[in-house]
Amino acid sequence: MAAFHYFKEHVQKAADLLGLSSEDRLRLETPDRVLKADLEVTLDSGEVATYPAYRVQFNNARGPYKGGIRFHPDADEDEVSALAAMMAIKCAVVDIPFGGAKGGVAVDPKKHSSSELESIARAYVRSFADHLGPDMDVPAPDVYTTSELMAVMLDEYETIVGKPSPAMITGKPLDKGGILGRDTATADGAIMVLHSLLADQHQDLSKLTSAVQGAGNAGAQAARLLVQGGAKVIALSDSHGTIANKLGLDIETILSIKEEKGSVQEATEEGDILPAEVLIGAPVDILVPAALEEQIHKDNVESVRAGIVLEIANGPVTPEADAYLAAQKVAVVPDVLANAGGVTVSYFEWLQNRSGETWTREQVEERLQKVMEDAYRDVADFALMRGVTLREAAYALAISRILEAK
Ligand code: NAD
């Protein structure tokens, strides 16, 4: 998987910066534990099917392992390991007391009924329960796993251990111990970091333009917040196409049309309808990739006109494109910082469950803001002091925190 390859490149660069030994480098690239199981599940037809499942516990030097579980046909040991490693880095960047883990089941959720998915979720927990728990390893939702499935997993776990244990998993529905604001936390955190960066650059968001790639959970909320901050969002895309209007898009109207008709392209009265791929070269100050990995690469990076790239998606810029952007003095806010708001609010959920408190949305936002601003400050100061990019600084800072804890 490209992502693991990129991860290793970023780790090696940071290791060079920190002057690490080959032994330390190897430790940073080797998971603590790779758990595998074949989940046997009885389908609605009565037939029994088997699905390979993984839980990779990468590193718990800084606290319990933490990371989502995805249901996806491509999930395999390599991909899950890469994602687990990135979680360890991300948690260390925002300085929350978690390590890194990830889980996956190689299954196509679109081919299964909700009761079959529930059976897969229960089988997953039964297979790995000995290694899960509030102080050991705390899963969460990821690609194609929902808060409802988290409630199912919690129920299975509590049946096994024979007592309530809401802090064993995060991303739960509110009535099962979930937290307010988790649904918007990723984009909220990213825009908080953007505000800090703009303050350092003495720039005013209300005078800037932006383009957002992806109108899903994260992209839609990012576009809303940019508009709320006074910026013009002049282009927004989804997998079908881009909508653009240099006077600024009416994001709420476009999102409600997308909700109803399936694509931003249907909002024909709101702007020009263009191919999806033109978004990367939009003439804007801030480019926000919030869709998929590897969207800015060697063949399109020269078209980027933004001075700031805010990586809400995981791995949207390839290392080659990253080097080009750095040479052009484009400020790339790396994924491990920009999208860490989600895991930060998961940490708040875990704290809330352990203390028996219920936090208000305002408390969540206030605490998230503090974490994201502090993380940005640490990374930006490191970058300035060492004359490196924000990505190099984020990795180096995270790695030094992990090694210190070890
Ligand atoms: P999502 O599935 O809700 O939305 C993805 C969006 O991207 C959809 O609107 C889709 O149409 C669009 N898209 C797909 N291909 C595209 C293309 N070629 N051009 C333009 N748009 C395209 O996913 P999400 O939860 O919003 O996550 C988006 C990204 O953010 C992913 O990389 C994810 O890993 C990352 N991320 C999300 C969270 C979170 O809490 N949601 C946390 C961390 C990282």
Residues whose N, C-alpha, C, O or C-beta is under 5 A from the ligand:
A	BS01	NAD	T186 Q213 G214 A215 G216 N217 A218 G219 S237 D238 S239 A276 A290 A291 L292 I312 A313 N314 N339 G342
